[in-house]
Amino acid sequence: MTVDITIVDYGVGNVASIANMIRKTGLSSELSADADVISAAERIILPGVGAFDTAASRLRLSGLGEVVAAKAAAGDRVLGVCLGMQLLLDGSEEGDEPGLGIVPGTVRRFPRTVGEEALRVPHMGWNTVTRQGNADVLPAVLDGDRFYFVHSYYADPSDSSDTMAITDYGVPFASMIRRGNVVGAQFHPEKSHRMGARLLADFGRS
Amino acid sequence: MLSIRPRVIPALLLENDRFVKTRRFEDPQYVGDPVNVLSIFNDLEVDEMLLLDIGAARGAPIQLDYLRRLTTECFVPLAYGGGVSSVEQADRLVREGFEKIVFNTTLLNTPEIVADAVRALGAQAVIAAVDVRAYDGEYRIFGRGGTELSPLRLQEWSRLATEVGAGEIMVTSIDREGTRAGIDLELVREVTRLLPEVPVIAHGGAGTREHLAEPILEAGASAVAAGSQFVMQGGRDSVLINYPSGAQLTALFQEEREHRSVGVEDDAHVDARYEIPGRDLSTTVMCERCITTSDVPGARLDEGPICYYCSLHDELDAQYPTGASSTAAMHAFAERLKRSGEGKKYDCIIGVSGGTDSSYLAHLLVELGVRPLAVHFDNTWNSPVATSNIYAVLDKLGVDLETYVVDNTEYDDIYRSFIEAGVIDIDTPTDIGFMGVLYRAAEKHGIKHIVEGHSFRTEGIAPRGWIYMDGGYIKSVHRQFGTVPMKTYPNLDFLKFLKWSAFSGIERTRPLYWVDYHKEEAKRFLADRYGWEWYGGHHLENRFSAFCHSYFMPKRFGVNFRQIEFSALIRSGQMERQVALERFIAPRYPDPQLIELLKKRLGYDDARFDALMTAPKHTYRDYPTYKKWFERLRPLFWVLMKLNRVPKSFYVKFCRP
């Protein structure tokens, strides 16, 4: 039996929750740190929480970063979640390590103030997304859907057509990005109730 | 300014394998089984959950294995607090499915560990928490679960939290915790002023929905956490899981929130693993009036084209005709209740389950000026709809609630005993426990009337061969198969039952018999008036009952209780026979998650579960029960039936051989 979704296990992130939510949607998943398994996978999720440099260097040292980049280049389906999404870009203001460079752009920190007011960072809680075109990918995600966010940095793609959805937290930012078959979500679908389940089911059946 | 909605977080206190509620960090009171409570909150789509192990906070080890069982139940962000004192522990917890780790005592004693955790897991995964109490006229910080005074003042602590780089702050007022007196806004203002750059969770004392909004609208907090409010209801502090409705949150924070649909929806899940094939009618004879078939015990279809249950219905219908005379009878009954309650706080006891019948009956009684005390037997398998419905209806009616929460470990052992006994009536411990709790409440408060929400017009009468129940049955099955001593389960022992029914003068009445009770209309009415929600099927308001009715009985015994319910609805003109027939013969698809939940909760792996589902079958006759006593004392129970001390169905089913 082929597995619907393979989760890249490079020692970073809350992989149990992602696997748990995929099981809830009725799809199958596996955790793998094996380059061959990931290369052959139907669809992969690149998870990640924590610091950019820690994750980027683990990805690089394990050799799995190259595997993910090769799959993206080959047109396979890839979903980056949270820090896993940020890693798809060229780099981050949070650290010095390079990203995977699959989606051109950089990762920026939220401003400390908006107007006169301090902006509390991390952006933490439930917020809505507004789609920006790209209607062919993950059609189950609709304008106004609420997802759970927790992050201090956000993706800023240099090509605006790579922005798939935006969310407002003091500033509007790209909460979802997309380039070909590679998609990234800044929020946590695995912790976003029914809407997150719908997104993962949509990805797993795409 | 921001589009983000403030978070409202249930804070749940874990003590071993039980959830408890404390007051000012003391006197833990048991509130329920963690797996089920978390699952209810999950289905209620709460914003986040916070799990605090109060034992671990005071030095007991972290219960990693047990916590793993809880995280798989959560599809919302989950934080853990209690005894985390190393980066390795925090990392393990994150990998087990917790998004955030709360550091409290460790931050006071060894802040470098918290700084390391921030570096390893990211700031977003670290909550710096502080427990504060007024002491010598100022706010002072206490570590180790509120037991150790820290030399740090709030200002120094804030610098520490900033220095370690925690992504979030939680401030708890020990003085307010569990008091429901409102959040200490002055304290929250002080903390949000000292820490303007990170989100702050305000915790301790939020007793009402309005209290939830105050720290956010008036004190700069980003989120609010509460315990008692979400696990208790009303002035009597009865256990009842609840969470603000979409409308309430909208009103609180003036924000849109999507209406959520919750509940165990029957047959909404097509999963071939658990399919129950459609009913084959070729080998059976069906009643010409309802859909009772000749294989239903006591149907007596060999005696004529109309089943025994139809004639029983007609008999009851003649005895309780609807119309002017029954309205008068209902009013007379209400007057009797009020007279018997003179000089007391309550006129009668009403058992509530969150279902249609008991909700509607509570409404009727209050309309008639009766002051009921609602009593709920929480078997720790409630669905979110059940608790939300009880909350919605009683809150609006202003009816007091008393909840008896059974010990989860003991109760699961009783359930396992029944499943292992190979009998069909595995949910009778709930019926008997409910009855036991109603009698106990009546005795305790000196109340002489128990009213029951049963209606023969909508529920019908369950055949004895399908369901048998008495306290002796529970004792003997548990004695044979159980492993945990039965200590707190409110069983209905024979002598107690005799005392309450014969000597205490407690009457049991089913007032819905006097009402032209129409199920669909009642549901619509309750939804409009009370925001009550339909849970998808009779018996589905409780997860174990839902398992029993949607999977266990049809799959293992070929018994479909809808046949009884639909037949009753046909007789009372509330359902077309053809519609009932079509639904009766269609295949069914129980909720696979319900079955997974049951396996996990009772500790069955797939092999064990499958073995139990196909093991040899037994009936109540294979175990000692009180049946012989009921039969021997038949004349006494006939008198008690005439005195309304036991229902007629009890006499018919239990006292006849």
Chai-1 contact restraints between the chains, C-beta under 6 A:
chainA,res_idxA,chainB,res_idxB,connection_type,confidence,min_distance_angstrom,max_distance_angstrom,comment,restraint_id
A,N14,B,V94,contact,1.0,0.0,6.0,A-B,restraint_1
A,A16,B,G97,contact,1.0,0.0,6.0,A-B,restraint_2
A,S17,B,G97,contact,1.0,0.0,6.0,A-B,restraint_3
A,N20,B,T72,contact,1.0,0.0,6.0,A-B,restraint_4
A,M21,B,F75,contact,1.0,0.0,6.0,A-B,restraint_5
A,V49,B,G122,contact,1.0,0.0,6.0,A-B,restraint_6
A,G50,B,L121,contact,1.0,0.0,6.0,A-B,restraint_7
A,G50,B,G122,contact,1.0,0.0,6.0,A-B,restraint_8
A,A51,B,G122,contact,1.0,0.0,6.0,A-B,restraint_9
A,A118,B,P196,contact,1.0,0.0,6.0,A-B,restraint_10
A,A118,B,E197,contact,1.0,0.0,6.0,A-B,restraint_11
A,R120,B,V198,contact,1.0,0.0,6.0,A-B,restraint_12
A,R120,B,P199,contact,1.0,0.0,6.0,A-B,restraint_13
A,R120,B,S222,contact,1.0,0.0,6.0,A-B,restraint_14
A,P122,B,Q124,contact,1.0,0.0,6.0,A-B,restraint_15
A,P122,B,G167,contact,1.0,0.0,6.0,A-B,restraint_16
A,M124,B,P199,contact,1.0,0.0,6.0,A-B,restraint_17
A,G125,B,I4,contact,1.0,0.0,6.0,A-B,restraint_18
A,G125,B,R7,contact,1.0,0.0,6.0,A-B,restraint_19
A,W126,B,R5,contact,1.0,0.0,6.0,A-B,restraint_20
A,N127,B,I4,contact,1.0,0.0,6.0,A-B,restraint_21
A,Y148,B,P77,contact,1.0,0.0,6.0,A-B,restraint_22
A,V150,B,Q124,contact,1.0,0.0,6.0,A-B,restraint_23
A,D168,B,S3,contact,1.0,0.0,6.0,A-B,restraint_24
A,K191,B,V76,contact,1.0,0.0,6.0,A-B,restraint_25
A,K191,B,P77,contact,1.0,0.0,6.0,A-B,restraint_26
A,H193,B,E45,contact,1.0,0.0,6.0,A-B,restraint_27
A,H193,B,F75,contact,1.0,0.0,6.0,A-B,restraint_28
